[in-house]
């Protein structure tokens, strides 16, 4: 191959590497986008709270901006706006939030994840039978039961929602023997959707309780006190 041809190929390659990308880059300009969402929602731009309901963002050339929208009782939404000349960016965007069905089917309560005193006016034998009868009305499986030590633990009841996985169980243990008192603890935990009930590391305490279990402790307190 002659030196002239080699030189020509070199200049062609240099033009492709250095000139064409600059020409393409010049076509990608910063973009402004107006973000609208539900009333009283919180809008986060790249993790920083900037506004409620509406805000304007600027996406630089070859840049990416993350938007997260949160509102109590609704499923959090996230979007990434990429300005690279390949993705189409709108001038305005409305982020609609979907109601959180886990939130709708639960309640805030001081019964969750707390030891609650359950006093009884029955002897130990009668109390234990009554406790078993009440608990099996709410939980299908009792995982551990030890009458001698006055300890009982149900299996996890798992409920899957669009935005979360909720698991609940009840623990009963003897508090005092004279007078006879028990401790009841409703363990309520939350994890991301689709998580297995056995993935303990994914769950954390939840300050809400599924309405299915809202009456179990009050019923224990009421019936044992009779």
C-alpha angles and dihedrals in degrees: 000000000000123000090244093058092046091051091049092051091048093053091046091052092047091051090051094048100041109025106035097053090049090051091049092045090054089062093057108081132177112276130212118211127186110217118204128181145153121322113272093011119139119237119206121193112201088339097312121113107236109160150335125253098350140025141155121235132191119217111197124217110288090001135123129216124196119213122194122184122196134181130165110258094019135092112259114245128205131190134179119211111203119192104194103122091259101073120068111231122199123224089227130020131188116208109204118203123216121219114258106241091195089058093047092052095049141060138213109250142159088227093078117098093350132114106244121195116239113190121198135203091195130086120258095266095050093042093053093050091049093048091052091049093051097044095050087057088067105025125047097203131042106202099189130017128170115171093183093062096029094240128140133167127181125216117259116276107211125202122184122211134175094261103026150013114235125196126187135184138165126229122196123188137163113266102181134355098206104067093015109242133165133205117224121195124185106201111207119183137174134206137168117286117280095024117143116247089237095056094100094172091062096056129082134180114281121209090212131075128212110249089236088075102035094106102043098089095040088050091051091050094046101045097041091051093057 
